[in-house]
């Protein structure tokens, strides 16, 4: 049996090789190396027109939604803040359609950084656009403590507390359909979500491909290669998720502008 084929979302940008400068499909090599080390066969996917999504999902065993620039806030009915990146509309359209098709088809996926935000918005949720304390350096991944729910897939896989490489300034605020909080930072910012009822549907703020812990990507590849798991057929034109649901919050002394860790047993939405 061959290696599972793992699609890795890429971006179109100018690239230089030899005397040439051309628009190219680019992706940090850490993603492909991490997938290969975990036992998968990595394939970088460009942001193609959404009508190609059905064929892509049918031909892949799993997906990694990668990090990158911020999602267009207009997609969750907000005005762009000065601190929010200028959007890349082509990639936004493609990845939202791809995520909806992956969820519908029960295709295993790991959504990293921006990918977690794509998952949130694809399911009808919203984001907090700027958390300055969570990205002290724009060009380096910094060690970051995350607490994981002990009844979550991530908690069972990694333990209830991990230190991870991260560099994000946004986070889920209102959760979308079928999402539950699986991890949060010590200051109660949502750091991980899981898709309920999905074979393997995980989103994390941090970047496992930049660290030395292979367990998360290995789990994705194992889910992709699992035998005897029938897959639902994705619709040709996936429908957007319905209205977002608020993230479960504890009883704070004062209202916070960001989603907080849920009470035990109250994570699903």
N, C-alpha and C positions, 0 to 999 in steps of 0.2 A: 504493500500500500504506500502510495506516495505521500509527500508532505501536504498538509492542508494549505490551500491558497488563501493568503491573508491580504486583503486589499488595504492600502495605506493612502489616505487622502493627501493630495499634493496641491501645489499652487502654481500658477503661471506667473513668471517674472523674467526679467532680462538676465541672461547668463553669458559668461565669457569662456570660450575655449579656443586655443590657438589664436588666430586672427579674427575670429568670429564673435559677434555679439548678437544673440537672437533670443526671442521669447522662448522660454523652455519650461518644462514641467520640473519643479524642484521640490525637494523634501530633504530635511536633515538626515544624513546617513545613519544617525543613531537609531532611527525607527527601523530601518531595514535590517540593520545588524542585530537589534534586539529581537525582532521577529525570527530571524534566521537562527539565532542562538537558542530560542525557545522551541525550535523544531518546526517552524512554519516556512512556507515559501512566499516571500514578500513580493508584492506587485504594487507599484505606485500608480495611483489613479488620478488623472487630471480632472479639473472641474469642467466636465463636458455638459452639453445640454441635458436638461432633466429627462427628456424622453429616452435617454440611454440607460436610465437607472434600473429599469426592469431587467434588462439583459445582464447588467453588472451584478446585481444581487443574485440572479440565477446561477451565475458562473463562479461565485466566490464562496468560500467556506467560513469566512469571518471578515470583520472590518476593524481597522484602527482609524478613528477620527482624530486627526492630529491637532497640535497647537497652531497658533498663528494670530493674525490681527483680529481685533474685536468685531463681533457681528453688528450689522447695521441695527441701531436701536429702533428704527422705524418698524422693524419686523415684530417688535413687541410693544409698539405704540408709545414710544418715548422719543423725546428730542435728544439729539447727540450732544453730550457734554464736551467741553474743550479737551478733557483728558482722554476721551474715547477716540480710538483710531478712525481714520477715514475708511469707510467700508469697501470691501471688494465684492461687488454685487454678484458677479458671476459665480464666485466660490460659495457665497451665502446661498444662492438659489439652488445650486447643485447639492450641497451638503444637507440642506434641510430636506430636499426630496429624497436623497439617499438614506438619511436617518429614518424618515417615515416608512420607506420601503423595507428597511432592515428590521424595524420593529414589527411591521405587519407580517414579514416572512419568517419571524423568529430566528433571524440570522445572528449568531453571536457577534457582539461588538464590544470594543473598549474605546471610550471617548475620553480623550486626554486634553486638559487645558481648555482651549477654545472648543474642543469636541464636546466637553461637558456642557458648555453653553449652547452649542447646537442642539444637543439632546433636550435641554430645558426648553428652548424656544420651539423646537419641533413638536413638543408635547403640549404647547400652549402656555408655557410659563414665561416669566420675566426675569431680568437680571438687575442687580445693583451695579451701576456702571463704573464706579470708582471707589476703591478701597486703598488709599495711599500707603497704609501701614503694611499691606501685604505684598508690595513690590518696591522694596527700597532700592533695587538696582534693576534697570530695564534689560541689561544684557548678560546677567548672570543668574543661575539658579542658586537659591539660598536654602540652607537646611530649614525645615519647617515641621513642627509637631502636628500630628493629626490623631484625633481620638476616633476609633471605629466602634460602631455598635456591635456588641458581642453576638447578636442574633442575625447579623448581616452576612452575606457571602464574603465581603471583604474582611470582616472581623474574624470569621472562621479561617480564612486563608492566611491573613497577615498578623493576627493578634489584635488586641484592643487599643494599642498605641504604637504608632510608627513615626519615624523621622524620615522625611522625604524631600527630594529636590523640587522646588517650586518657584514660580515667578509670575504671579497673576495679580491683577488689580480689579477684577470683576468676580461676581459670584451669583449663584441662583438666589432670587428673592422669593417670588411666588412660584411654587412647583407646578408642573403640568400633570396631565393625566397619567396615572400608573406609576409615578415616581415616588420613591421613598428616600429619606435621608439616611445614608449609611455612615457618614463621617463628618466631623466638624473640627474646627481649630479651637485652641483654648479660649479664644475670644468669641466663640459661637458663630463663626462664619461657616456656611456649608462647604465642605471639602469633597464630598463624594455622594453620588446618587446611584440607586439601583432601580432597574425596571422590573416591576412585579409581574410574575407570570411569564417571564422571558427566560429562555434557556441560559443565556449569559449576556446580560445587558448592564454594563457598569460604566459609570462616568466618574472621573477623578480630576481634581484641580491640579494635582502634581504630575511630574513627568517621570514615570518609571523607566523609560528608555534611557534616561540620563543618569540613573543610579546603578547600584550593583546588586539589587535584589530582583531576581528573574521571576519570582513566583506569580506575579500578576499576569505577565505576558505568557508564561507557561500555561497558566490556567485557561487563558483565552484560546491558545492553540489546542489544548486538550479538548475544550468544548467544541472547537471547530472540527476536530478529527473524530469525535465520538461517533461510534457506530450505532445504527438503529434509531436515529433521531430524525423523524420525518419533519420536513420544513414546510411551512405554509407558503402558498404561492402569493407573491406580492401583487397588488393591484397595479394596473398600467399607469394610473395617475393617482398616487396616494393623496388622501384628503388630509387637510390640516387638522391638528388636534383641537378639541373643544376648549371651552374657557378654562383658564388656569385656576388652580387651587392654591390656597395659601400654605406655605410651609408650616408644619407643626412647630409651635414655640413653647418654651416653658413659661412660667409666670414671672416675668422680669419686674424689677423695681421701676424701671422706666423703659419706655418703648424704644426699641432699636430699629435702625433703618435697614437691617439685613436679616436674612433668615437665620434662625438659631437652631441648635440641636433640639431634636424632638424628645418628648417624654417617652419612656419605654412603652412599647405597645401602641404608640400613636404616630408611627412614621409614615404609614401608607396614605397616599392620596390618589 
